């Protein structure tokens, strides 16, 4: 599960989560996929690159 610790603009969230799912379906583990999506946001620049728009997202996992 991916969650955020803050309110984030819906448009910026959609872009980040879309990128996250592309990496995830490409075979990356969830934490790596999220990091890659966050790096994409930084490279896109503009509002997407502002840390408050990508940094609050975290991956929650359960351990067996």
PDBQT receptor file of N, H, CA, C and O in Angstrom, charges set to zero:
ATOM      1  N   UNK A   1       0.845  -1.163   0.000  1.00  0.00    +0.000 N 
ATOM      2  CA  UNK A   1       0.000   0.000   0.000  1.00  0.00    +0.000 C 
ATOM      3  C   UNK A   1       0.898   1.235   0.000  1.00  0.00    +0.000 C 
ATOM      4  O   UNK A   1       1.912   1.283   0.696  1.00  0.00    +0.000 OA
ATOM      5  N   UNK A   2       0.512   2.214  -0.780  1.00  0.00    +0.000 N 
ATOM      6  H   UNK A   2      -0.312   2.175  -1.345  1.00  0.00    +0.000 HD
ATOM      7  CA  UNK A   2       1.212   3.496  -0.811  1.00  0.00    +0.000 C 
ATOM      8  C   UNK A   2       0.280   4.523  -0.207  1.00  0.00    +0.000 C 
ATOM      9  O   UNK A   2      -0.904   4.574  -0.542  1.00  0.00    +0.000 OA
ATOM     10  N   UNK A   3       0.810   5.331   0.675  1.00  0.00    +0.000 N 
ATOM     11  H   UNK A   3       1.772   5.289   0.946  1.00  0.00    +0.000 HD
ATOM     12  CA  UNK A   3       0.027   6.381   1.300  1.00  0.00    +0.000 C 
ATOM     13  C   UNK A   3       0.839   7.654   1.372  1.00  0.00    +0.000 C 
ATOM     14  O   UNK A   3       2.029   7.677   1.060  1.00  0.00    +0.000 OA
ATOM     15  N   UNK A   4       0.176   8.701   1.785  1.00  0.00    +0.000 N 
ATOM     16  H   UNK A   4      -0.791   8.682   2.038  1.00  0.00    +0.000 HD
ATOM     17  CA  UNK A   4       0.855   9.976   1.941  1.00  0.00    +0.000 C 
ATOM     18  C   UNK A   4       0.557  10.531   3.327  1.00  0.00    +0.000 C 
ATOM     19  O   UNK A   4      -0.491  10.259   3.913  1.00  0.00    +0.000 OA
ATOM     20  N   UNK A   5       1.473  11.290   3.821  1.00  0.00    +0.000 N 
ATOM     21  H   UNK A   5       2.324  11.511   3.345  1.00  0.00    +0.000 HD
ATOM     22  CA  UNK A   5       1.347  11.859   5.149  1.00  0.00    +0.000 C 
ATOM     23  C   UNK A   5       0.839  13.296   5.116  1.00  0.00    +0.000 C 
ATOM     24  O   UNK A   5       0.820  13.975   6.142  1.00  0.00    +0.000 OA
ATOM     25  N   UNK A   6       0.424  13.761   3.931  1.00  0.00    +0.000 N 
ATOM     26  H   UNK A   6       0.439  13.210   3.097  1.00  0.00    +0.000 HD
ATOM     27  CA  UNK A   6      -0.014  15.148   3.781  1.00  0.00    +0.000 C 
ATOM     28  C   UNK A   6      -1.003  15.258   2.622  1.00  0.00    +0.000 C 
ATOM     29  O   UNK A   6      -1.122  14.343   1.808  1.00  0.00    +0.000 OA
ATOM     30  N   UNK A   7      -1.698  16.366   2.558  1.00  0.00    +0.000 N 
ATOM     31  H   UNK A   7      -1.601  17.110   3.220  1.00  0.00    +0.000 HD
ATOM     32  CA  UNK A   7      -2.568  16.641   1.414  1.00  0.00    +0.000 C 
ATOM     33  C   UNK A   7      -1.692  17.043   0.235  1.00  0.00    +0.000 C 
ATOM     34  O   UNK A   7      -0.831  17.915   0.354  1.00  0.00    +0.000 OA
ATOM     35  N   UNK A   8      -1.922  16.400  -0.900  1.00  0.00    +0.000 N 
ATOM     36  H   UNK A   8      -2.621  15.692  -0.998  1.00  0.00    +0.000 HD
ATOM     37  CA  UNK A   8      -1.148  16.677  -2.113  1.00  0.00    +0.000 C 
ATOM     38  C   UNK A   8      -2.132  16.997  -3.234  1.00  0.00    +0.000 C 
ATOM     39  O   UNK A   8      -3.227  16.436  -3.286  1.00  0.00    +0.000 OA
ATOM     40  N   UNK A   9      -1.741  17.897  -4.125  1.00  0.00    +0.000 N 
ATOM     41  H   UNK A   9      -0.851  18.353  -4.082  1.00  0.00    +0.000 HD
ATOM     42  CA  UNK A   9      -2.550  18.238  -5.287  1.00  0.00    +0.000 C 
ATOM     43  C   UNK A   9      -2.901  16.966  -6.067  1.00  0.00    +0.000 C 
ATOM     44  O   UNK A   9      -2.035  16.134  -6.336  1.00  0.00    +0.000 OA
ATOM     45  N   UNK A  10      -4.184  16.828  -6.427  1.00  0.00    +0.000 N 
ATOM     46  H   UNK A  10      -4.887  17.504  -6.209  1.00  0.00    +0.000 HD
ATOM     47  CA  UNK A  10      -4.648  15.630  -7.122  1.00  0.00    +0.000 C 
ATOM     48  C   UNK A  10      -3.933  15.382  -8.448  1.00  0.00    +0.000 C 
ATOM     49  O   UNK A  10      -3.596  14.242  -8.768  1.00  0.00    +0.000 OA
ATOM     50  N   UNK A  11      -3.702  16.431  -9.210  1.00  0.00    +0.000 N 
ATOM     51  H   UNK A  11      -3.976  17.357  -8.950  1.00  0.00    +0.000 HD
ATOM     52  CA  UNK A  11      -3.032  16.266 -10.498  1.00  0.00    +0.000 C 
ATOM     53  C   UNK A  11      -1.606  15.771 -10.357  1.00  0.00    +0.000 C 
ATOM     54  O   UNK A  11      -1.160  14.908 -11.114  1.00  0.00    +0.000 OA
ATOM     55  N   UNK A  12      -0.894  16.319  -9.388  1.00  0.00    +0.000 N 
ATOM     56  H   UNK A  12      -1.256  17.020  -8.773  1.00  0.00    +0.000 HD
ATOM     57  CA  UNK A  12       0.484  15.882  -9.154  1.00  0.00    +0.000 C 
ATOM     58  C   UNK A  12       0.512  14.459  -8.602  1.00  0.00    +0.000 C 
ATOM     59  O   UNK A  12       1.397  13.673  -8.939  1.00  0.00    +0.000 OA
ATOM     60  N   UNK A  13      -0.460  14.135  -7.754  1.00  0.00    +0.000 N 
ATOM     61  H   UNK A  13      -1.179  14.773  -7.480  1.00  0.00    +0.000 HD
ATOM     62  CA  UNK A  13      -0.551  12.781  -7.221  1.00  0.00    +0.000 C 
ATOM     63  C   UNK A  13      -0.818  11.786  -8.338  1.00  0.00    +0.000 C 
ATOM     64  O   UNK A  13      -0.186  10.731  -8.394  1.00  0.00    +0.000 OA
ATOM     65  N   UNK A  14      -1.737  12.107  -9.218  1.00  0.00    +0.000 N 
ATOM     66  H   UNK A  14      -2.250  12.964  -9.173  1.00  0.00    +0.000 HD
ATOM     67  CA  UNK A  14      -2.074  11.209 -10.325  1.00  0.00    +0.000 C 
ATOM     68  C   UNK A  14      -0.853  10.917 -11.176  1.00  0.00    +0.000 C 
ATOM     69  O   UNK A  14      -0.625   9.770 -11.561  1.00  0.00    +0.000 OA
ATOM     70  N   UNK A  15      -0.077  11.926 -11.470  1.00  0.00    +0.000 N 
ATOM     71  H   UNK A  15      -0.262  12.857 -11.157  1.00  0.00    +0.000 HD
ATOM     72  CA  UNK A  15       1.124  11.744 -12.283  1.00  0.00    +0.000 C 
ATOM     73  C   UNK A  15       2.137  10.843 -11.574  1.00  0.00    +0.000 C 
ATOM     74  O   UNK A  15       2.712   9.947 -12.192  1.00  0.00    +0.000 OA
ATOM     75  N   UNK A  16       2.352  11.079 -10.287  1.00  0.00    +0.000 N 
ATOM     76  H   UNK A  16       1.884  11.807  -9.786  1.00  0.00    +0.000 HD
ATOM     77  CA  UNK A  16       3.322  10.285  -9.531  1.00  0.00    +0.000 C 
ATOM     78  C   UNK A  16       2.856   8.826  -9.420  1.00  0.00    +0.000 C 
ATOM     79  O   UNK A  16       3.654   7.906  -9.599  1.00  0.00    +0.000 OA
ATOM     80  N   UNK A  17       1.584   8.617  -9.129  1.00  0.00    +0.000 N 
ATOM     81  H   UNK A  17       0.936   9.365  -8.983  1.00  0.00    +0.000 HD
ATOM     82  CA  UNK A  17       1.071   7.258  -8.965  1.00  0.00    +0.000 C 
ATOM     83  C   UNK A  17       1.036   6.518 -10.300  1.00  0.00    +0.000 C 
ATOM     84  O   UNK A  17       1.265   5.309 -10.338  1.00  0.00    +0.000 OA
ATOM     85  N   UNK A  18       0.759   7.217 -11.381  1.00  0.00    +0.000 N 
ATOM     86  H   UNK A  18       0.573   8.199 -11.350  1.00  0.00    +0.000 HD
ATOM     87  CA  UNK A  18       0.808   6.594 -12.707  1.00  0.00    +0.000 C 
ATOM     88  C   UNK A  18       2.221   6.091 -12.998  1.00  0.00    +0.000 C 
ATOM     89  O   UNK A  18       2.407   4.968 -13.468  1.00  0.00    +0.000 OA
ATOM     90  N   UNK A  19       3.204   6.927 -12.717  1.00  0.00    +0.000 N 
ATOM     91  H   UNK A  19       3.053   7.839 -12.335  1.00  0.00    +0.000 HD
ATOM     92  CA  UNK A  19       4.594   6.539 -12.912  1.00  0.00    +0.000 C 
ATOM     93  C   UNK A  19       4.965   5.367 -11.990  1.00  0.00    +0.000 C 
ATOM     94  O   UNK A  19       5.643   4.431 -12.416  1.00  0.00    +0.000 OA
ATOM     95  N   UNK A  20       4.523   5.421 -10.740  1.00  0.00    +0.000 N 
ATOM     96  H   UNK A  20       3.973   6.181 -10.394  1.00  0.00    +0.000 HD
ATOM     97  CA  UNK A  20       4.764   4.346  -9.779  1.00  0.00    +0.000 C 
ATOM     98  C   UNK A  20       4.235   3.021 -10.320  1.00  0.00    +0.000 C 
ATOM     99  O   UNK A  20       4.935   2.010 -10.271  1.00  0.00    +0.000 OA
ATOM    100  N   UNK A  21       3.007   3.017 -10.833  1.00  0.00    +0.000 N 
ATOM    101  H   UNK A  21       2.438   3.839 -10.873  1.00  0.00    +0.000 HD
ATOM    102  CA  UNK A  21       2.407   1.782 -11.345  1.00  0.00    +0.000 C 
ATOM    103  C   UNK A  21       3.133   1.258 -12.574  1.00  0.00    +0.000 C 
ATOM    104  O   UNK A  21       3.214   0.045 -12.767  1.00  0.00    +0.000 OA
ATOM    105  N   UNK A  22       3.657   2.138 -13.401  1.00  0.00    +0.000 N 
ATOM    106  H   UNK A  22       3.591   3.123 -13.244  1.00  0.00    +0.000 HD
ATOM    107  CA  UNK A  22       4.427   1.684 -14.555  1.00  0.00    +0.000 C 
ATOM    108  C   UNK A  22       5.670   0.931 -14.107  1.00  0.00    +0.000 C 
ATOM    109  O   UNK A  22       5.990  -0.130 -14.644  1.00  0.00    +0.000 OA
ATOM    110  N   UNK A  23       6.365   1.479 -13.125  1.00  0.00    +0.000 N 
ATOM    111  H   UNK A  23       6.105   2.341 -12.689  1.00  0.00    +0.000 HD
ATOM    112  CA  UNK A  23       7.551   0.799 -12.606  1.00  0.00    +0.000 C 
ATOM    113  C   UNK A  23       7.173  -0.495 -11.897  1.00  0.00    +0.000 C 
ATOM    114  O   UNK A  23       7.874  -1.499 -12.027  1.00  0.00    +0.000 OA
ATOM    115  N   UNK A  24       6.093  -0.483 -11.162  1.00  0.00    +0.000 N 
ATOM    116  H   UNK A  24       5.523   0.332 -11.056  1.00  0.00    +0.000 HD
ATOM    117  CA  UNK A  24       5.645  -1.650 -10.421  1.00  0.00    +0.000 C 
ATOM    118  C   UNK A  24       5.273  -2.788 -11.372  1.00  0.00    +0.000 C 
ATOM    119  O   UNK A  24       5.671  -3.933 -11.158  1.00  0.00    +0.000 OA
ATOM    120  N   UNK A  25       4.518  -2.476 -12.411  1.00  0.00    +0.000 N 
ATOM    121  H   UNK A  25       4.195  -1.546 -12.585  1.00  0.00    +0.000 HD
ATOM    122  CA  UNK A  25       4.135  -3.518 -13.369  1.00  0.00    +0.000 C 
ATOM    123  C   UNK A  25       5.320  -3.957 -14.224  1.00  0.00    +0.000 C 
ATOM    124  O   UNK A  25       5.283  -5.013 -14.856  1.00  0.00    +0.000 OA
ATOM    125  N   UNK A  26       6.369  -3.141 -14.237  1.00  0.00    +0.000 N 
ATOM    126  H   UNK A  26       6.399  -2.284 -13.724  1.00  0.00    +0.000 HD
ATOM    127  CA  UNK A  26       7.601  -3.526 -14.933  1.00  0.00    +0.000 C 
ATOM    128  C   UNK A  26       8.474  -4.460 -14.112  1.00  0.00    +0.000 C 
ATOM    129  O   UNK A  26       9.519  -4.912 -14.581  1.00  0.00    +0.000 OA
ATOM    130  N   UNK A  27       8.045  -4.752 -12.883  1.00  0.00    +0.000 N 
ATOM    131  H   UNK A  27       7.196  -4.385 -12.503  1.00  0.00    +0.000 HD
ATOM    132  CA  UNK A  27       8.770  -5.727 -12.080  1.00  0.00    +0.000 C 
ATOM    133  C   UNK A  27       9.554  -5.172 -10.908  1.00  0.00    +0.000 C 
ATOM    134  O   UNK A  27      10.172  -5.938 -10.169  1.00  0.00    +0.000 OA
ATOM    135  N   UNK A  28       9.547  -3.867 -10.719  1.00  0.00    +0.000 N 
ATOM    136  H   UNK A  28       9.045  -3.244 -11.320  1.00  0.00    +0.000 HD
ATOM    137  CA  UNK A  28      10.279  -3.298  -9.582  1.00  0.00    +0.000 C 
ATOM    138  C   UNK A  28       9.535  -3.575  -8.283  1.00  0.00    +0.000 C 
ATOM    139  O   UNK A  28       8.304  -3.589  -8.261  1.00  0.00    +0.000 OA
ATOM    140  N   UNK A  29      10.272  -3.794  -7.204  1.00  0.00    +0.000 N 
ATOM    141  H   UNK A  29      11.272  -3.783  -7.221  1.00  0.00    +0.000 HD
ATOM    142  CA  UNK A  29       9.619  -3.878  -5.893  1.00  0.00    +0.000 C 
ATOM    143  C   UNK A  29       8.971  -2.531  -5.555  1.00  0.00    +0.000 C 
ATOM    144  O   UNK A  29       9.409  -1.497  -6.059  1.00  0.00    +0.000 OA
ATOM    145  N   UNK A  30       7.943  -2.529  -4.715  1.00  0.00    +0.000 N 
ATOM    146  H   UNK A  30       7.587  -3.369  -4.305  1.00  0.00    +0.000 HD
ATOM    147  CA  UNK A  30       7.200  -1.291  -4.432  1.00  0.00    +0.000 C 
ATOM    148  C   UNK A  30       8.056  -0.106  -3.975  1.00  0.00    +0.000 C 
ATOM    149  O   UNK A  30       7.868   1.002  -4.478  1.00  0.00    +0.000 OA
ATOM    150  N   UNK A  31       8.968  -0.300  -3.059  1.00  0.00    +0.000 N 
ATOM    151  H   UNK A  31       9.120  -1.200  -2.651  1.00  0.00    +0.000 HD
ATOM    152  CA  UNK A  31       9.775   0.829  -2.578  1.00  0.00    +0.000 C 
ATOM    153  C   UNK A  31      10.649   1.404  -3.684  1.00  0.00    +0.000 C 
ATOM    154  O   UNK A  31      10.801   2.622  -3.786  1.00  0.00    +0.000 OA
ATOM    155  N   UNK A  32      11.224   0.540  -4.511  1.00  0.00    +0.000 N 
ATOM    156  H   UNK A  32      11.101  -0.449  -4.429  1.00  0.00    +0.000 HD
ATOM    157  CA  UNK A  32      12.050   1.010  -5.629  1.00  0.00    +0.000 C 
ATOM    158  C   UNK A  32      11.196   1.720  -6.671  1.00  0.00    +0.000 C 
ATOM    159  O   UNK A  32      11.614   2.728  -7.240  1.00  0.00    +0.000 OA
ATOM    160  N   UNK A  33      10.002   1.196  -6.920  1.00  0.00    +0.000 N 
ATOM    161  H   UNK A  33       9.662   0.378  -6.458  1.00  0.00    +0.000 HD
ATOM    162  CA  UNK A  33       9.099   1.819  -7.893  1.00  0.00    +0.000 C 
ATOM    163  C   UNK A  33       8.695   3.215  -7.433  1.00  0.00    +0.000 C 
ATOM    164  O   UNK A  33       8.626   4.141  -8.241  1.00  0.00    +0.000 OA
ATOM    165  N   UNK A  34       8.428   3.368  -6.143  1.00  0.00    +0.000 N 
ATOM    166  H   UNK A  34       8.485   2.616  -5.486  1.00  0.00    +0.000 HD
ATOM    167  CA  UNK A  34       8.071   4.686  -5.623  1.00  0.00    +0.000 C 
ATOM    168  C   UNK A  34       9.245   5.640  -5.746  1.00  0.00    +0.000 C 
ATOM    169  O   UNK A  34       9.073   6.788  -6.158  1.00  0.00    +0.000 OA
ATOM    170  N   UNK A  35      10.429   5.179  -5.393  1.00  0.00    +0.000 N 
ATOM    171  H   UNK A  35      10.569   4.247  -5.059  1.00  0.00    +0.000 HD
ATOM    172  CA  UNK A  35      11.616   6.051  -5.506  1.00  0.00    +0.000 C 
ATOM    173  C   UNK A  35      11.828   6.482  -6.954  1.00  0.00    +0.000 C 
ATOM    174  O   UNK A  35      12.112   7.650  -7.218  1.00  0.00    +0.000 OA
ATOM    175  N   UNK A  36      11.692   5.553  -7.889  1.00  0.00    +0.000 N 
ATOM    176  H   UNK A  36      11.460   4.603  -7.675  1.00  0.00    +0.000 HD
ATOM    177  CA  UNK A  36      11.869   5.881  -9.310  1.00  0.00    +0.000 C 
ATOM    178  C   UNK A  36      10.821   6.909  -9.752  1.00  0.00    +0.000 C 
ATOM    179  O   UNK A  36      11.139   7.833 -10.501  1.00  0.00    +0.000 OA
ATOM    180  N   UNK A  37       9.586   6.751  -9.296  1.00  0.00    +0.000 N 
ATOM    181  H   UNK A  37       9.328   6.001  -8.688  1.00  0.00    +0.000 HD
ATOM    182  CA  UNK A  37       8.529   7.707  -9.646  1.00  0.00    +0.000 C 
ATOM    183  C   UNK A  37       8.825   9.077  -9.037  1.00  0.00    +0.000 C 
ATOM    184  O   UNK A  37       8.581  10.103  -9.672  1.00  0.00    +0.000 OA
ATOM    185  N   UNK A  38       9.345   9.098  -7.821  1.00  0.00    +0.000 N 
ATOM    186  H   UNK A  38       9.543   8.264  -7.305  1.00  0.00    +0.000 HD
ATOM    187  CA  UNK A  38       9.710  10.364  -7.189  1.00  0.00    +0.000 C 
ATOM    188  C   UNK A  38      10.853  11.037  -7.954  1.00  0.00    +0.000 C 
ATOM    189  O   UNK A  38      10.855  12.257  -8.119  1.00  0.00    +0.000 OA
ATOM    190  N   UNK A  39      11.806  10.260  -8.411  1.00  0.00    +0.000 N 
ATOM    191  H   UNK A  39      11.805   9.269  -8.277  1.00  0.00    +0.000 HD
ATOM    192  CA  UNK A  39      12.906  10.817  -9.202  1.00  0.00    +0.000 C 
ATOM    193  C   UNK A  39      12.388  11.378 -10.528  1.00  0.00    +0.000 C 
ATOM    194  O   UNK A  39      12.865  12.410 -11.000  1.00  0.00    +0.000 OA
ATOM    195  N   UNK A  40      11.409  10.692 -11.126  1.00  0.00    +0.000 N 
ATOM    196  H   UNK A  40      11.022   9.854 -10.743  1.00  0.00    +0.000 HD
ATOM    197  CA  UNK A  40      10.785  11.203 -12.353  1.00  0.00    +0.000 C 
ATOM    198  C   UNK A  40      10.139  12.571 -12.092  1.00  0.00    +0.000 C 
ATOM    199  O   UNK A  40      10.252  13.487 -12.907  1.00  0.00    +0.000 OA
ATOM    200  N   UNK A  41       9.463  12.694 -10.946  1.00  0.00    +0.000 N 
ATOM    201  H   UNK A  41       9.371  11.950 -10.284  1.00  0.00    +0.000 HD
ATOM    202  CA  UNK A  41       8.814  13.960 -10.596  1.00  0.00    +0.000 C 
ATOM    203  C   UNK A  41       9.843  15.081 -10.489  1.00  0.00    +0.000 C 
ATOM    204  O   UNK A  41       9.610  16.195 -10.959  1.00  0.00    +0.000 OA
ATOM    205  N   UNK A  42      10.958  14.784  -9.881  1.00  0.00    +0.000 N 
ATOM    206  H   UNK A  42      11.147  13.879  -9.499  1.00  0.00    +0.000 HD
ATOM    207  CA  UNK A  42      12.030  15.787  -9.749  1.00  0.00    +0.000 C 
ATOM    208  C   UNK A  42      12.536  16.196 -11.127  1.00  0.00    +0.000 C 
ATOM    209  O   UNK A  42      12.741  17.381 -11.388  1.00  0.00    +0.000 OA
ATOM    210  N   UNK A  43      12.737  15.222 -12.007  1.00  0.00    +0.000 N 
ATOM    211  H   UNK A  43      12.570  14.259 -11.795  1.00  0.00    +0.000 HD
ATOM    212  CA  UNK A  43      13.236  15.517 -13.355  1.00  0.00    +0.000 C 
ATOM    213  C   UNK A  43      12.223  16.307 -14.183  1.00  0.00    +0.000 C 
ATOM    214  O   UNK A  43      12.610  17.116 -15.027  1.00  0.00    +0.000 OA
ATOM    215  N   UNK A  44      10.918  16.077 -13.945  1.00  0.00    +0.000 N 
ATOM    216  H   UNK A  44      10.603  15.420 -13.259  1.00  0.00    +0.000 HD
ATOM    217  CA  UNK A  44       9.885  16.817 -14.688  1.00  0.00    +0.000 C 
ATOM    218  C   UNK A  44       9.943  18.304 -14.375  1.00  0.00    +0.000 C 
ATOM    219  O   UNK A  44       9.626  19.139 -15.222  1.00  0.00    +0.000 OA
ATOM    220  N   UNK A  45      10.344  18.625 -13.167  1.00  0.00    +0.000 N 
ATOM    221  H   UNK A  45      10.601  17.946 -12.479  1.00  0.00    +0.000 HD
ATOM    222  CA  UNK A  45      10.441  20.022 -12.774  1.00  0.00    +0.000 C 
ATOM    223  C   UNK A  45       9.093  20.625 -12.443  1.00  0.00    +0.000 C 
ATOM    224  O   UNK A  45       8.096  19.914 -12.314  1.00  0.00    +0.000 OA
ATOM    225  N   UNK A  46       9.069  21.920 -12.307  1.00  0.00    +0.000 N 
ATOM    226  H   UNK A  46       9.879  22.497 -12.411  1.00  0.00    +0.000 HD
ATOM    227  CA  UNK A  46       7.839  22.625 -11.960  1.00  0.00    +0.000 C 
ATOM    228  C   UNK A  46       7.328  22.209 -10.595  1.00  0.00    +0.000 C 
ATOM    229  O   UNK A  46       8.106  21.887  -9.698  1.00  0.00    +0.000 OA
ATOM    230  N   UNK A  47       6.004  22.219 -10.446  1.00  0.00    +0.000 N 
ATOM    231  H   UNK A  47       5.371  22.481 -11.175  1.00  0.00    +0.000 HD
ATOM    232  CA  UNK A  47       5.385  21.859  -9.180  1.00  0.00    +0.000 C 
ATOM    233  C   UNK A  47       5.658  20.427  -8.771  1.00  0.00    +0.000 C 
ATOM    234  O   UNK A  47       5.716  20.125  -7.579  1.00  0.00    +0.000 OA
ATOM    235  N   UNK A  48       5.828  19.536  -9.742  1.00  0.00    +0.000 N 
ATOM    236  H   UNK A  48       5.781  19.781 -10.711  1.00  0.00    +0.000 HD
ATOM    237  CA  UNK A  48       6.088  18.132  -9.441  1.00  0.00    +0.000 C 
ATOM    238  C   UNK A  48       7.412  17.948  -8.708  1.00  0.00    +0.000 C 
ATOM    239  O   UNK A  48       7.569  17.003  -7.934  1.00  0.00    +0.000 OA
ATOM    240  N   UNK A  49       8.359  18.841  -8.946  1.00  0.00    +0.000 N 
ATOM    241  H   UNK A  49       8.232  19.608  -9.574  1.00  0.00    +0.000 HD
ATOM    242  CA  UNK A  49       9.693  18.707  -8.353  1.00  0.00    +0.000 C 
ATOM    243  C   UNK A  49       9.785  19.240  -6.930  1.00  0.00    +0.000 C 
ATOM    244  O   UNK A  49      10.772  18.986  -6.239  1.00  0.00    +0.000 OA
ATOM    245  N   UNK A  50       8.784  19.966  -6.489  1.00  0.00    +0.000 N 
ATOM    246  H   UNK A  50       7.983  20.173  -7.051  1.00  0.00    +0.000 HD
ATOM    247  CA  UNK A  50       8.797  20.532  -5.141  1.00  0.00    +0.000 C 
ATOM    248  C   UNK A  50       8.637  19.387  -4.136  1.00  0.00    +0.000 C 
ATOM    249  O   UNK A  50       7.669  18.631  -4.223  1.00  0.00    +0.000 OA
ATOM    250  N   UNK A  51       9.567  19.243  -3.186  1.00  0.00    +0.000 N 
ATOM    251  H   UNK A  51      10.353  19.857  -3.115  1.00  0.00    +0.000 HD
ATOM    252  CA  UNK A  51       9.523  18.101  -2.263  1.00  0.00    +0.000 C 
ATOM    253  C   UNK A  51       8.185  17.877  -1.564  1.00  0.00    +0.000 C 
ATOM    254  O   UNK A  51       7.819  16.729  -1.313  1.00  0.00    +0.000 OA
ATOM    255  N   UNK A  52       7.453  18.926  -1.246  1.00  0.00    +0.000 N 
ATOM    256  H   UNK A  52       7.750  19.859  -1.449  1.00  0.00    +0.000 HD
ATOM    257  CA  UNK A  52       6.173  18.726  -0.550  1.00  0.00    +0.000 C 
ATOM    258  C   UNK A  52       5.163  17.971  -1.408  1.00  0.00    +0.000 C 
ATOM    259  O   UNK A  52       4.154  17.488  -0.896  1.00  0.00    +0.000 OA
ATOM    260  N   UNK A  53       5.432  17.864  -2.729  1.00  0.00    +0.000 N 
ATOM    261  H   UNK A  53       6.252  18.256  -3.146  1.00  0.00    +0.000 HD
ATOM    262  CA  UNK A  53       4.520  17.178  -3.631  1.00  0.00    +0.000 C 
ATOM    263  C   UNK A  53       4.896  15.734  -3.913  1.00  0.00    +0.000 C 
ATOM    264  O   UNK A  53       4.088  14.996  -4.477  1.00  0.00    +0.000 OA
ATOM    265  N   UNK A  54       6.102  15.306  -3.539  1.00  0.00    +0.000 N 
ATOM    266  H   UNK A  54       6.758  15.905  -3.081  1.00  0.00    +0.000 HD
ATOM    267  CA  UNK A  54       6.479  13.910  -3.761  1.00  0.00    +0.000 C 
ATOM    268  C   UNK A  54       7.039  13.236  -2.503  1.00  0.00    +0.000 C 
ATOM    269  O   UNK A  54       6.935  12.016  -2.370  1.00  0.00    +0.000 OA
ATOM    270  N   UNK A  55       7.623  13.990  -1.592  1.00  0.00    +0.000 N 
ATOM    271  H   UNK A  55       7.708  14.981  -1.700  1.00  0.00    +0.000 HD
ATOM    272  CA  UNK A  55       8.286  13.395  -0.430  1.00  0.00    +0.000 C 
ATOM    273  C   UNK A  55       7.347  12.732   0.587  1.00  0.00    +0.000 C 
ATOM    274  O   UNK A  55       7.767  11.772   1.232  1.00  0.00    +0.000 OA
ATOM    275  N   UNK A  56       6.100  13.190   0.766  1.00  0.00    +0.000 N 
ATOM    276  H   UNK A  56       5.758  13.970   0.242  1.00  0.00    +0.000 HD
ATOM    277  CA  UNK A  56       5.257  12.582   1.794  1.00  0.00    +0.000 C 
ATOM    278  C   UNK A  56       4.783  11.160   1.487  1.00  0.00    +0.000 C 
ATOM    279  O   UNK A  56       4.225  10.500   2.364  1.00  0.00    +0.000 OA
ATOM    280  N   UNK A  57       4.995  10.678   0.261  1.00  0.00    +0.000 N 
ATOM    281  H   UNK A  57       5.448  11.214  -0.451  1.00  0.00    +0.000 HD
ATOM    282  CA  UNK A  57       4.524   9.339  -0.087  1.00  0.00    +0.000 C 
ATOM    283  C   UNK A  57       5.435   8.276   0.513  1.00  0.00    +0.000 C 
ATOM    284  O   UNK A  57       6.660   8.390   0.474  1.00  0.00    +0.000 OA
ATOM    285  N   UNK A  58       4.814   7.244   1.066  1.00  0.00    +0.000 N 
ATOM    286  H   UNK A  58       3.819   7.152   1.098  1.00  0.00    +0.000 HD
ATOM    287  CA  UNK A  58       5.562   6.137   1.660  1.00  0.00    +0.000 C 
ATOM    288  C   UNK A  58       4.906   4.814   1.250  1.00  0.00    +0.000 C 
ATOM    289  O   UNK A  58       3.714   4.759   0.945  1.00  0.00    +0.000 OA
ATOM    290  N   UNK A  59       5.710   3.764   1.253  1.00  0.00    +0.000 N 
ATOM    291  H   UNK A  59       6.677   3.809   1.501  1.00  0.00    +0.000 HD
ATOM    292  CA  UNK A  59       5.212   2.415   0.989  1.00  0.00    +0.000 C 
ATOM    293  C   UNK A  59       5.068   1.709   2.333  1.00  0.00    +0.000 C 
ATOM    294  O   UNK A  59       6.005   1.670   3.130  1.00  0.00    +0.000 OA
ATOM    295  N   UNK A  60       3.898   1.159   2.570  1.00  0.00    +0.000 N 
ATOM    296  H   UNK A  60       3.137   1.191   1.922  1.00  0.00    +0.000 HD
ATOM    297  CA  UNK A  60       3.641   0.372   3.769  1.00  0.00    +0.000 C 
ATOM    298  C   UNK A  60       3.601  -1.083   3.376  1.00  0.00    +0.000 C 
ATOM    299  O   UNK A  60       2.877  -1.447   2.450  1.00  0.00    +0.000 OA
ATOM    300  N   UNK A  61       4.350  -1.920   4.047  1.00  0.00    +0.000 N 
ATOM    301  H   UNK A  61       4.938  -1.624   4.800  1.00  0.00    +0.000 HD
ATOM    302  CA  UNK A  61       4.355  -3.343   3.738  1.00  0.00    +0.000 C 
ATOM    303  C   UNK A  61       4.142  -4.148   5.011  1.00  0.00    +0.000 C 
ATOM    304  O   UNK A  61       4.385  -3.672   6.120  1.00  0.00    +0.000 OA
ATOM    305  N   UNK A  62       3.692  -5.352   4.827  1.00  0.00    +0.000 N 
ATOM    306  H   UNK A  62       3.495  -5.739   3.926  1.00  0.00    +0.000 HD
ATOM    307  CA  UNK A  62       3.544  -6.291   5.941  1.00  0.00    +0.000 C 
ATOM    308  C   UNK A  62       4.649  -7.329   5.809  1.00  0.00    +0.000 C 
ATOM    309  O   UNK A  62       4.942  -7.801   4.710  1.00  0.00    +0.000 OA
ATOM    310  N   UNK A  63       5.241  -7.669   6.904  1.00  0.00    +0.000 N 
ATOM    311  H   UNK A  63       5.003  -7.285   7.796  1.00  0.00    +0.000 HD
ATOM    312  CA  UNK A  63       6.262  -8.710   6.870  1.00  0.00    +0.000 C 
ATOM    313  C   UNK A  63       5.656 -10.008   7.365  1.00  0.00    +0.000 C 
ATOM    314  O   UNK A  63       4.871 -10.017   8.313  1.00  0.00    +0.000 OA
ATOM    315  N   UNK A  64       6.024 -11.108   6.717  1.00  0.00    +0.000 N 
ATOM    316  H   UNK A  64       6.661 -11.101   5.947  1.00  0.00    +0.000 HD
ATOM    317  CA  UNK A  64       5.436 -12.402   7.107  1.00  0.00    +0.000 C 
ATOM    318  C   UNK A  64       5.888 -12.845   8.494  1.00  0.00    +0.000 C 
ATOM    319  O   UNK A  64       5.483 -13.909   8.965  1.00  0.00    +0.000 OA
TER     320      UNK A  64
